């Protein structure tokens, strides 16, 4: 178990301006009560707000049932068995334990001397190995591996942010797993 370390907040602010896929309900944050309105009725004031929209937005981690194949979810259960009227009955985020461990950052744009990778650039095994060598790192069993693409630079331009993205290719993802990545 780790004895010391630092915590890094990888979250992005959720607000009405967050880029959102057109197929999902955009985020909406609204006040139902404000101090100005509640103060007239009582010596105490309060505020309350509502949050709605697609949760597949911003910084998040997908659960094991995010993608299905052949009407089956992760673990082999039939979608009809795993999905209830108010959500997934198995393999949801509630089944994911807290994650604490060593993390390493692979900065692929930094390796290539650019600020960001082009959309649709496929990060290869060779890219990962070269960045590990540049940083004098090796992936250890259970490491959390963060791969920087630079795509966040499009955050303030929703159309550009949603258009396409660079990412880790299939072979490179398998290689990361086989190297011991958590």
N, C-alpha and C positions, 0 to 999 in steps of 0.2 A: 504494500500500500504506500502511496505517496506520503512523505513526511513533511514536505514543504512545497510551495509552488505559488503560482499567481493565478488569479481568476481573470479571464478575458470575456467581456460581454460582446457577443457576436450578433446581438439583436439590433434590428433597425426600428426606428420609431414607426408605430402604426398610426396613420392619420388619413384624412380624406384625399391626400395627394399621392398616396403610395401607388406605384405602378401595379396594375392588376390585369390579368388575362381577361380579354373581352368575354370569354365563356363563363366567367365567374361573376357573382354579384360583387360590385365594388364595395369597399369598406365605407361605412357611414358611422360617424360619431356625433351624437346629438345630446344636448342637455334636456332632461325631462323636468328638472327643478334647478333653479339658480338661487343664490343667496339673496338677490334683490327681491325676488318674488316670495320666497319663503319667510323672509324677515318681517314682512308686513303682518303676518298671521301669528307670530310668536316672538319671544325675546331671543330665540335661537335661530340661526340660519343654517341651511345645508344646501348641498348641491348633489345631483344624481344625474348620471348620463346613461345612454344606451349605446351599444356597440352592435353592429350587424354587418354582415358581408361574408364573402367566401374566406374561409380560414387558410386556403392554399395560397397565401399571399405573404410577401415579405420574407423575413427570416423565420424559417420553421424547419422541422424535421418530419418527414413523412413516416406514418406508421406502417406496419407490416402489411396492411390490407389496402394500401393506396393504389396498387396496381394488381389487377387480377389477370389470369390467363386460363382459358378453357373453363370459365365459370368456377374457378377455384382460387382461393386466397392462399397466402403464405401458410405453410403448414399442411396444405392439402384439403382443407374443409371446403365444402361447396358454398358458393356465395349465398344460396338460399338458406343455409344453416347458420352462417356467420353474421348475416345482416338482419338486424331487427328494425322495427318501425322508427326507432329514435337513434339509430346508430349501430355500429358494429358490436356484436356480442363477444367477439374474441379477437385477439391480436391487435387491439387498439393501443394508443399511446400509454394507457394505464398499465400495460404490460412491460413497458420499457423501464428498466431500472435506471437510477441516476448514474451518470457517466463521469467518472473521475479517473484521470490517468495522464500520462505524458502525451503532449501534443507537439507535433512538428508542423511547420509551415513550409510548403514548397511554393516558391514564388516564380512561376514559370515566365511571366513577363520580365521579371528582373533578370532571369537567366538569359533571356533573349535580347535584353537591352531596350525594351519598349515599355510604355506605360500600361498597355492593355493588349490582350490577344484579340485578334480579329474574330468577329462572329463566325461561328461554325468551325473554328480551329479545333482540331482533335488532338488533345494532349496524349502523347505516346509514352510507351515504356522508356524509350531513349530519353525523352524530356525529363521524366521522373528520375532516372538514374543520373543524368547529368546534373540536375539540381541537388540531388543528395550528395554527389561528389563535390560540387561547388561549396556546399555548406558543411562538408565533412560529417555527414549524418548517415545513419543506417536505421531503417525501420526495425523496431523491436516488437516482439509479440505484444499485442494489445494497445499499440500506439494509436492515437487519434491523428489522422493526417488531414490537414487543411491544404487545399490547393488553390492558390490565388490565380485568378484569371484577369483581374482588372475590370471586369464587367460592371462593377459597382459605379464606375465613372458615368454610366448612362442613367443612374438612378433618377436624376431630375428631369429626364426626358422619357416619359412613359412609353411612347411609341418605339423609341430606339431600344429601351430596356426590354420590351416584350418581343421585339422583332426576331431575335435569334440570340444564341450565346455560344461562347467557346466552352469546352468541357473535357473531362477525362474520357478517353475512348474506351471501348469495351475491353480490349486486350489489356490496356493499362489498368483498368479497374480490377480485372481478374488478377493481374500481377500484384497490385497493392494488397489485395486480400491474401494471396498466397505468400506475400512477404511478411504477413502477420498483423496488418492493420486491423484495428478493432472494427 
